[in-house]
Amino acid sequence: MAISYNKLWKLLIDKGMNKTELSKESGVSSSTIAKLGKNEQISMDSMLKICNTLNCNIGDIVDIVDKGEKNQASQEEEQEEEQEMEM
């Protein structure tokens, strides 16, 4: 099983927020944001800060997926990041 933060990236797009703004507003370090971008595990404390900032629950920003789905999730994330950069 693997972690996917695709829901987080979609939520950020919906809220018109980018990763830098999320980092600043939540107090989560840029290295933690980088881990999110790589679908790596982060601390529950960081998850709580992000959820408080976005006014959401953990299930709104993270999914547990099969490893095969993770590769697809990574590709989708790259596409979303490209869209975010174009904004």
Residue frames relative to the residue before (quaternion, step in Angstrom):
aa qw qx qy qz dx dy dz
M 1.0000 0.0000 0.0000 0.0000 0.00 0.00 0.00
A 0.1249 -0.7902 0.5994 0.0275 3.52 -1.17 0.71
I 0.4695 -0.6594 0.5185 0.2756 3.54 -1.34 0.29
S 0.0531 -0.7659 0.6396 0.0385 3.56 -1.13 0.74
Y 0.1949 -0.7853 0.5807 0.0903 3.55 -0.92 0.98
N 0.2359 0.8039 -0.5178 0.1730 3.60 1.15 0.46
K 0.6116 0.5519 -0.3531 0.4435 3.58 1.03 -0.72
L 0.6226 0.5423 -0.3365 0.4528 3.58 1.04 -0.76
W 0.6816 0.4852 -0.2999 0.4582 3.58 0.83 -0.97
K 0.6392 0.5121 -0.3294 0.4698 3.59 1.01 -0.73
L 0.6455 0.5183 -0.3144 0.4646 3.57 1.01 -0.81
L 0.6306 0.5262 -0.3323 0.4638 3.58 1.00 -0.79
I 0.6419 0.5136 -0.3238 0.4683 3.57 0.95 -0.87
D 0.6553 0.5208 -0.3092 0.4514 3.57 0.93 -0.92
K 0.7249 0.4148 -0.2316 0.4988 3.58 1.05 -0.75
G 0.4440 -0.7127 0.4425 0.3149 3.60 1.28 -0.03
M 0.5099 0.6383 -0.4040 0.4114 3.55 1.15 0.66
N 0.2483 -0.7570 0.5782 0.1760 3.59 -1.09 0.62
K 0.7303 -0.4477 0.2913 0.4259 3.56 -1.29 0.16
T 0.6353 0.5313 -0.3343 0.4499 3.58 0.99 -0.77
E 0.6540 0.5011 -0.3058 0.4772 3.57 0.96 -0.85
L 0.6269 0.5304 -0.3352 0.4618 3.59 1.00 -0.80
S 0.6484 0.5258 -0.3138 0.4524 3.56 0.93 -0.90
K 0.6945 0.4817 -0.2742 0.4587 3.57 0.85 -0.97
E 0.7197 0.4604 -0.2619 0.4489 3.57 0.82 -0.99
S 0.7317 0.4240 -0.2399 0.4767 3.59 1.04 -0.70
G 0.4119 -0.7079 0.4757 0.3207 3.58 1.16 -0.50
V 0.4644 0.6489 -0.4531 0.3974 3.57 1.27 0.39
S 0.5038 -0.6893 0.4327 0.2894 3.58 -0.86 0.94
S 0.6176 -0.5504 0.4135 0.3803 3.53 -1.26 0.44
S 0.6125 0.5392 -0.3609 0.4515 3.61 1.10 -0.54
T 0.6220 0.5140 -0.3386 0.4840 3.59 1.11 -0.61
I 0.6266 0.5167 -0.3327 0.4793 3.59 1.01 -0.78
A 0.6249 0.5298 -0.3341 0.4661 3.60 1.04 -0.75
K 0.6279 0.5227 -0.3345 0.4697 3.60 1.01 -0.76
L 0.6200 0.5341 -0.3386 0.4644 3.57 1.01 -0.78
G 0.6575 0.5304 -0.2979 0.4444 3.56 1.00 -0.87
K 0.7106 0.4023 -0.2378 0.5260 3.56 1.24 -0.50
N 0.4254 -0.7187 0.4364 0.3347 3.58 1.34 0.16
E 0.3661 0.7079 -0.5069 0.3286 3.56 0.96 0.95
Q 0.6087 -0.5655 0.4134 0.3726 3.55 -1.25 0.42
I 0.0834 -0.7551 0.6473 0.0616 3.54 -1.20 0.69
S 0.6504 -0.5360 0.3642 0.3962 3.57 -1.24 0.31
M 0.5989 -0.5535 0.4409 0.3750 3.53 -1.27 0.47
D 0.5863 0.5737 -0.3672 0.4384 3.58 1.10 -0.63
S 0.6664 0.4860 -0.2944 0.4827 3.58 0.95 -0.87
M 0.6217 0.5349 -0.3378 0.4618 3.57 1.03 -0.80
L 0.6515 0.5224 -0.3056 0.4574 3.57 0.96 -0.90
K 0.6428 0.5197 -0.3224 0.4613 3.60 0.96 -0.84
I 0.6585 0.4990 -0.3056 0.4733 3.57 0.96 -0.88
C 0.6645 0.5046 -0.3033 0.4602 3.58 0.90 -0.91
N 0.6418 0.5102 -0.3274 0.4697 3.60 0.97 -0.77
T 0.6556 0.5187 -0.3060 0.4555 3.57 0.98 -0.85
L 0.7611 0.3683 -0.1874 0.5000 3.57 0.94 -0.93
N 0.3496 -0.7596 0.4736 0.2767 3.57 1.35 -0.06
C 0.5332 0.6002 -0.4095 0.4333 3.55 0.80 1.09
N 0.5011 -0.6133 0.5099 0.3357 3.57 -1.35 -0.05
I 0.6815 -0.4938 0.3441 0.4162 3.57 -1.23 0.41
G 0.6526 0.5334 -0.3121 0.4384 3.58 0.99 -0.80
D 0.6061 0.5610 -0.3442 0.4467 3.57 1.28 -0.32
I 0.7801 0.3397 -0.1702 0.4970 3.61 1.20 -0.38
V 0.7872 0.2464 -0.1365 0.5486 3.61 1.18 -0.29
D 0.1017 -0.7590 0.6405 0.0577 3.53 -1.23 0.67
I 0.2961 -0.6814 0.6308 0.2239 3.53 -1.26 0.51
V 0.0127 -0.8280 0.5573 -0.0604 3.58 -0.59 1.16
D 0.5844 -0.5215 0.4680 0.4092 3.55 -1.31 0.24
K 0.6324 -0.5609 0.3682 0.3871 3.59 -1.11 0.57
G 0.6088 0.5471 -0.3510 0.4548 3.61 1.06 -0.64
E 0.6534 0.4986 -0.2993 0.4847 3.55 1.06 -0.78
K 0.5798 0.5948 -0.3776 0.4092 3.59 1.11 -0.62
N 0.6385 0.5209 -0.3382 0.4546 3.60 0.93 -0.81
Q 0.6496 0.4887 -0.3075 0.4946 3.57 0.99 -0.83
A 0.6382 0.5279 -0.3256 0.4561 3.59 0.99 -0.84
S 0.6385 0.5249 -0.3271 0.4581 3.60 0.99 -0.79
Q 0.6446 0.5075 -0.3194 0.4741 3.58 0.99 -0.79
E 0.6500 0.5062 -0.3173 0.4697 3.59 0.95 -0.82
E 0.6365 0.5337 -0.3254 0.4519 3.56 1.01 -0.81
E 0.6363 0.5252 -0.3313 0.4577 3.59 0.94 -0.83
Q 0.6428 0.5130 -0.3196 0.4706 3.59 0.99 -0.80
E 0.6626 0.5014 -0.3051 0.4652 3.59 0.96 -0.84
E 0.6313 0.5236 -0.3348 0.4639 3.58 1.03 -0.76
E 0.6282 0.5246 -0.3337 0.4678 3.59 1.02 -0.77
Q 0.6445 0.5096 -0.3153 0.4749 3.59 1.01 -0.82
E 0.6436 0.5275 -0.3188 0.4538 3.58 1.00 -0.85
M 0.6546 0.5173 -0.3126 0.4540 3.59 0.99 -0.83
E 0.6430 0.5339 -0.3247 0.4428 3.56 1.11 -0.66
M 0.5695 0.6198 -0.3762 0.3873 3.62 1.20 -0.47
